[in-house]
Every structure is written in C-alpha cells, then in structure tokens.
C-alpha cells in the first residue's frame, strides 16, 4: 500500500503544480491575446506557406505562425546551451504558451477566436 500512497501523493503534487501554473499563465496571457489578436500569426503563416509553394487556410496559417515563433524561442534555448547556460524561465513560459495557442487553433479554428 505504501507504493500506491506514494504514487497518489506524487499525482496530487503534480496536479496541484500544473493547475497553479496554468492559472498563472491564464492571468498573464489571456488579456494579451485579446489585446494583440492574431493578424501576425496568419501573415507569417501565409508567408511561410508561400515560401514552401503551398496554399493554406487561416487555421493552418495561424499554426505556421506559431511554429515560426517557437523556432525563435528554440533558437534562444540553443544559444543558452552553447553558452553553457540554462534557458530563461521567460523562454520556457513562452514556448508553453505557444503550444497552448496551437492547441487552441486546432480546437476552435483560430487564435484567439
């Protein structure tokens, strides 16, 4: 029974951390999403698609724009590794937000729709 109790405690601890982190993220990101909109995502995505000789709709263009932003954050992470540093918490936060944005695009067809 000890092993089952330990697993349950671990589950509860991770769940609490995740929910607390998500709640903080919501308070930071949602107001910005409403203010900023998503024109840049679509514009970047359509440009990427054209460069690849592809035609995409608004939803996929938004996802491609998010991909572009993720590449920038991953480049920062790569630079940190090259310097022998750990990447900033801000970069990790942004990557998490971009993943949620892509999930939102797939769920409802756009960001911040």
N, C-alpha and C positions, 0 to 999 in steps of 0.2 A: 504493500500500500504506500510505502514511502516514495517509491518512484512515481506513482500516479499523482501523489500530492505535489511532488516537485514539479512535475510537468504542468499541473494545473496552476501552480504559483507562477511558473515561467510564462504560461499563456496569459494569465491575468496581468502580469507586469508588462509584457509586450503590448497587449491590447490597450492598456492604460496609456503607455507612452505614445502609441500610434494615434489614439483618439485625441490626446492632448496636443500632439504635434499637428495633426490635421486641423484642429480648432484654431490654433495659432496661425496656420497657413491661410485658412479661410479669412480671418480678420485682416491679414495683410494683402491678400491677392484679390479678393472679390471687388473691393472698391476700385482698385486699379483696373481690373478687367472692364468694369462698367465705364470708367472714365476713358480708357485708351481705345476700346473697340478692337477690331481685328483687321483693319484695312491693310496694315503692313504685312500680316501673315499671308493674306491672299495675294498681294502684289509680289512678294518674294516667291511664293509657291508657283504662281503663274510664270514668273521669270525662270525659275529652275526647270519647270516643265518644258518651256520653250527651248532652253539650252539642251535638253535631252530629246528634242524633237517629239514631244508628247503633248497631248491635249488632255487637260484635266478639268474637272468641275470645281466649284467653290470649296466643297468639303475637302477634296484631296489637295487643293492648293493651300488651304489653311494648314493641313497636316505637313505638307512640304515646307511651309514657312516655319513651323515649329521645329522640324528637323534641322533647318538651317540654324536656328537659334541654339539648338542642342549642340551642333557642331562647334559653335563658338565657345560654349561652356566646356566642352570636352577639350578644346584646344588650350583653354586656361588650365585645365587639370593636367594635361600633358606637360605644359610649361612648368607647373609646380613640381611634377615628378622629375623633370630634367634638372631643376634647381636643387633637388633633394628635399623639397618641402612637401607639406600636405596642402591640398587644395583648400581654399577658403570655405567656411560654412555657407557664405552667401552663394557661392557657385553651386554647392550641393543643393541648397534650397531651390535655386533657380531651375536646376535640372529636374528636381521633383515636381515643381510647378509645371514645367513644360510637358512632362509625362502626363500629368493630370489634364492639361489642356488638350493634348492629343486624345485622351480618353473621352473627354467631353465632346470634342469634334465628332468622334465616332458614335457617341451616344445620341447626340441631338442634331448633328449636321453642321455644326459651326462653333466658333468661339467669338464672343461669349454668349451667343444665342441660347 
